[in-house]
């Protein structure tokens, strides 16, 4: 018998000192950030004379009054956080699905969102998933967007030879990083409005060999295939499904990849624009993929990588 997936995922490991220090400093950092955010909002309200809540006016990107489910916020560096914040700032109400182990870092962020919902959920736990969607139905009724920004593989499978991955390691990576898109989409679709948009996050390692990315590259390849099949399934409901293929960004998940710093350096040197991207670039693309500006784009992998993926040598 396999051990329960939560155990395998290292929930019972000793917390490193570095993380303990980070947890103490983190709320202070978030407090300062939210203060700056509020001040900026107040200043812009004065200028625009509106009930401005932060962020930019988006013209044709009119998402005011829409609702989004966002999975994948672990802290303020998470890609999912940047997307949630950007959507929030154009008037979208946010429901976060977060893992219990991220609670301490997620809670302080909620003050930066307008009337958010935040519900503990793990995509490998059917009971939590059912509870999550029941609460969403009660509070939101219908939703417009689903952001899937989650992935997991054991650190030991993000280094060395791909063939050293264990059967269980392979399964876990696929279950959390790829299958969960189908699972969340199936549960969300019945309460999604027409013109809904589902977005997931992928990486170029799905297509080309990237040292150390290993099992995650294989999971991302499956994820990208899921996007195409789901886009076809949900097309008749008017729901679009796309993946954003982002260049490397320093986040918690990225820190699990051996030699990630080298990936960043390499991406910068090789990309036509000679720079790395950041999570805000990804959030901008997500905003576009949520809006009607992209109403005829579905089943695609869209790149935000400073052009890295077009290069041969
Ligand atoms: P992150 O660590 O901030 O986010 C990963 C999230 O996955 C975390 O919030 C974690 O709680 C969540 N997660 C993991 N297992 C889960 C489970 N069982 N149930 C629910 N949630 C679970 O890192 P990130 O870089 O923001 O990653 C977000 C997505 O972007 C991932 O799919 C990642 O592969 C992808 N991506 C990241 C980069 C990069 O360089 N950072 C590049 C391309 C794609």
Boltz pocket constraint, residues with backbone or C-beta under 6 A from the ligand:
constraints:
  - pocket:
      binder: B
      contacts: [[A, 71], [A, 72], [A, 73], [A, 74], [A, 75], [A, 77], [A, 78], [A, 79], [A, 80], [A, 97], [A, 98], [A, 99], [A, 102], [A, 121], [A, 122], [A, 123], [A, 124], [A, 148], [A, 149], [A, 150], [A, 151], [A, 152], [A, 176], [A, 201], [A, 202], [A, 203], [A, 244], [A, 245], [A, 246], [A, 247], [A, 248], [A, 249], [A, 250], [A, 251], [A, 252], [A, 253], [A, 254]]
      max_distance: 6.0
